[in-house]
Amino acid sequence: MLQLPPLSLYIHIPWCVQKCPYCDFNSHALKHDIPEGDYVRELIADLDADIKRFNLSDRPLHSIFIGGGTPSLFSPEAIQSLLNQVLSRFEHKADIEITLEANPGTVEAGKFRGFYQAGVSRLSIGVQSFASDKLIKLGRIHDGSQAAKAAELATQCGVSSFNLDLMHGLPQQSIENALDDLKTAISLNPTHLSWYQLTIEPNTPFYSRPPTLPEDEVLWTIQDQGVALLEAAGYRQYEISAYSREGYQCQHNLNYWKFGDYLGIGCGAHGKITDVKTGEIYRTVKVKHPKGYLEKDRPHLDQLKTVAEEELPFEYMMNRLRLHSPFHLDEFQAYTGLTATIISTLLEQAQQKQLLSNQGQEWQVTTTGHRYLNDLLSLFL
């Protein structure tokens, strides 16, 4: 029987100082001042429409994540106004996790303290690299010293946790370069690290003009030696690209990966909502461009679809198999509304390929399964 998972909220702020050549997110380079007040007003109208549409007034809120774009371009006053209005609409724990993404080139000490005073409990800082030459190639607006300074400010401002977002496999990056970046990040003592390989995505400048990236053998070596460095420093890998100190896993992202529900408000934001009364799981997408989103009297909802029953096994596994913790078949049944027999043959095939292992009703992705995750996921298509 279908059960309600935790409900999170994703808020998308789409503006950046400039668009990075590798980025395929819905972000827009600033041409004028940010219409903070107007955008906050539309975000709340968007939220209210979703609450009414899905009858969510009685569901508690698990976490909030403000992403982008570059949310740290907003003033602390605008973030406080936004959070006050959001939190007034839901029951929530006093220590609810509220994450805000920040770019090192758009913050200073007063702003970080202001975000904390506005209610932000967790910062995610997009450093990407500490090597200034690599940051130039990535189109970032900060340099290596600003990246380190942002981490120091996060330590001092009062938030309970902060993440450093770091990429490897950068243009013309050696093994030594990549590991030096990681060592620098570790030395700044973040509670959480998102460490992942640069990928070339369609519809980006890097896709039309590909840079020279490290060979596969170099990438495997970076990954293996980097994981060893992180483990030795006390960071536990709990997801493909997420590492944390004990007790500092990102609760918002865990809810995504465990097939939880989330509202998505803001330009181009995606959402996933479970309705136990109808037995349906819905996906939403909001109007993508800021001009259209801010247009008065225009609905913010662009797409609403029901996830077909035959799509649910892949939808569930696409998220859940990223985690390093095992999953129980009862969990699959509760959050999809399907019986476990639907996937039993597929699980056995994955086990035969040594991509999954199991103990009774509990299944675990193997080391091989994580390395060849796309092959594992393809079994559930």
N, C-alpha and C positions, 0 to 999 in steps of 0.2 A: 504494500500500500504506500502511495506517495506521501512523503513527509516534508514539512517545511524545514529547509536548512537556515542557517544564520543569514541575515540581511545586511549587506554593506552598501555604501554609497560612494560612487566615483564621480568626481567633479572635474570637468575638463576646461582648462583655460588655454585658449589656442594661440596666444601671441608669443613671439620670440623676437629678439633683437634682429637676428638674421637666421635664415634657414640653413641647417647643416647639410652637406652634400650626401650624407649617408642616411638621412632621416626620412622615413616614410610615414611618420605620424601626421595627424591632422594639425599642422602648425602653420602660422602665417606671420611673415616678417612685418614688423611694425612700420607703418607709414605715417601715422598720426598718434596723438596721445591715446592711451587705452581708455575706452569708455567704461570705467570701473562701475560707477553707480548703475548705469543702464544694464550692464552685463549681470551684475548681482541681482538686479530686479528680475531679469529674464530667467536666471538660474532658479530662483525661488518659484516663479510661475511654472517653470518646467517641472520642478519637484512636486508642486501641489497637484499638477495634472496627473503625474504618475501615481501619487498617493491615492487620488480619487479613482483613477483608471483601474488600479489593481487592489483597491480596498486595503491599504497598508497602514491605516491609522493605528492599528493595535499591535503591529509588529515592532519589537525593539530593534534598535540600530546597533550593529556589531562593530563597525569601523567606518572611517571616512578616509579617502585618499584624494588629494587635490593634485592632479597631474596636468601635463601639457605637451607641447608648449613650454612656457617658462612661468609658472605661477608666482615665482618670487619677484616678477615685475610688478605685481599688485602691491598696493600699500598694506601695511598691517591693519589699518583701519577698515579697508575694504574686506579683508579676510575675516576680521572680527565680526563685521556686520553679517557676512555670509554665514559664518559658523553659528552665530547667535540665532539666526532665523532657522537654520537647518535643525539645530538641536532642540529648539522649542517645539518641533513637530513630532519628535520621537521620544519614547522611553530609551534610556541608555545608561550604561554604567558611568560613574563619576570619572573613571580613568579610561574612558573610551580612547582607543588608538586613533589619532588624527595625524595623518602624514601630509606633508607639503613638499613638493619637488622644488629644488632651488638650483640655479646656475651660479657658479662662483663669481662670474662677472657681473652679477646683478644684486649682490648683497654686501652689507657691511654690518658692523656689530649691532648698531641700533635697530636695524631691520630684523635681524634674527631674534633679538630680544622681543621686538614687537610682535613677531609671529607667535612666539611662545606665550606672550601675554594675551594674544587673541584666542588661544586655545590649542594651538598646534603642539602636539606632544612628541612628534617624530619628524625629522628632516631627512630628505633623500637628496644628496648633493651629486650632481652630474659632473664629476671631474673628468671622466673618460681616460685621461692620461695626466701624468705629471711632467712629461717631456714637452717643452714648448714647441719644438719643431713638429712633433706629432699632432699637437693641438692645432697648429696652423693648417696642416694637411686635412684635419677633420673639420675645419671651418669654425672652430670654437672661438668665442670672444674673450676667453680668459687665458692666462699663461700658467705655468707650473706653480709659481709662487702664490698666485691668487687661489689656486686649487687647494694648496696646503693651508693657506690662511682661512679659507672657508671652513675647513674641517676643525681648525682650532676654535673658530668662533662658535661652531655648533657645540663643541665641548663646554664652552663657557656660558652659553645663553640660557640654559635651564631645561632644555628638552630632555626627556628621559632616554631617548635613543636617537642615533642617527646612522644613516646608511651612506656609503660611498659607492657610486656607480662607476665602474671601471671596465674598460674594454681591452682586449688583447687581440693579436692577429692584425695589427694596424699596418698601413702601408710601409713597407721596407723595415718592419720591426724585427729585430733579432730576438733570440731566446733571452739573451742577457737584458735587452731593453725591456721586454715584457715583464721579466721577473723583478727588475729594478723598480718598475712602476708598482708592482704588487707589494714589494718590501716597503716602499714609501707609504703606501696606503695602510699597511699593517702598523707601521710606526706611529701613525696618527690615532691609533686605538679606537676606531669606530666600533660600535656594537654590532654592526651588520655590514656585509660587503656583497654587492651584486657584481660578479666578475664573469664576463661573458665575451665570446668571440664576435668581432665585427663581421657582419654578413652584408652582402650586397643585395639590396632589395629593388624590385622593379619600380619604375617611375621616380627614380632619384638620379641626381647628377652622377653619382658613382656608378650607377647601372649603365648610363649612356657613355660614360668615359671612365672605365674601370681602372682603379689604381693597381699597382703591383703589390700583391699581398703575399705573405709567407707561404711556403710550400706546406703540403699536408703533414709531412714528417716533422717540420718545425712546430706546426700547430699542436700536434699530439704531444710533443715534448714539453711545450709551454703548459699545456693543460695538466699533464701528469706531475711535473715539477711544481707547478703553481698550487695544485691541490695539496701536495705534501707540505708546502710552505704554510698554507692556511691551517692545516690540521696541527702542525707543530706550534702554531701561534694561538691555538685554542679556539679556532673557528670550526664549527660543525656544518658540513654541507647537508642541507635538508631539501634542496631542490636543485635542478640542473645547474643554475647559475647563482644560487643564493646560499650564503654562508653567514652564520651568526654565532655570537657568543651565547652561552647557555641562558635561555629565558628571553632572548631578544629576536626571535623569529618575527617576521612581518605578519601580523594577524590578518591584515586585509588581504594580502596576496595568498596566504594559506586558505582563506575562504574561497578565492577564485579557484585554486588548484583542487580543492575538495568538492568542487561542483556546487558551491554555495550560491545564494542569490545576491544580486547587486543591481541597484538602480544606477543608471548612467545619465547624468545631466550635463548640459553644455554642448558646444559645437561638436558634432560627429560622435558623441559618446555612445557606447554600447551598453546594454543592460540585459540581464537574465532574471526572470521572475517565475516562481512556482505558484500555481493556483491549485490547492488541494481540492477545492470544491468542484472544479471542472476536470481535474486530473491532467491539466495541460501545463507545459513549460513554454514560456514566451521569451523571444528575443526582441529587443528594441534597438533602434538606431535613431539618433537625433539629427536635425538639420546640420549639415556639415560646415557651411561657410558662415563666418561671423555676421556678414551683412544680412543674410537671410534669417539667421537665428535672432538677430536684434530687431527684425521687422515687426512692428506692432501688429497685433491681431492675427499673426501667422502662427499656426500650431508648431510647436517645437519637434513633435514626433514626425520622423520621416518614414520609418519602417516599423511595422509590427508583424511578427510571424510566429506561428506555433511550430515548435520543434517536432518534426515527425517522429513517430515511435521508432522507425528503422534507423533514424539518425542518432538516437540517444546513446547507444553503446559507444560510438566514436566520440560524441560530444563529451561524455563522461571520461573516457580514457585519455582523450587529448589533454585534459587538465590533470587528472589524478596521477597519471603515470610519470609526470614530471617530478613528483615527490620521491624522496628516498625512504619514506616510511611505508610500510605495507598497507594494503587496503583490504577490508573485509567484505565479503559478498553481501552481508546484510546492509552495509553502507550503500553499495551499488543499487540494491533493491529499494531502499528507502528514498534515495534522491533521484531515481529515474522512474520509479513506479513499475519497473519491469521485473520479471523473475530471473534469477541467476542462470536458469537453464538456457536462456537465450544466448549467453556468451560462453557456456561451458566448453563447447568444442573449440572455440577460438582460444580460450585460455590454455587448453591442452596443447594446441598447436604451438602457442608461444612457449610453453614449457619444453616441448620437444626440441625447439630451436634454441633452448637455453637463454631465452629472453626474459622469462618469468620463472620464479620458483614458488612453491606453495607449502603451507602447513595447514591442512584441513580447509577451513573456509577463508584463510588469509593468504593473500598473494603479494609477492614482493618482486619488484623489478631488479634483475641481476645487473652486475657491472656491465656485462655485454649488452643487456637491454637498454641501459642508459646511453651507452656509446652508439648504439644503432637504434635510437628511439623511433626514427621515422619508419624503419622496417617493422618495428613492433606495432606502431599505431596503424600501419597499413592493413594489418590483419583484421582490424575492427571497422574498416570502411565498408 
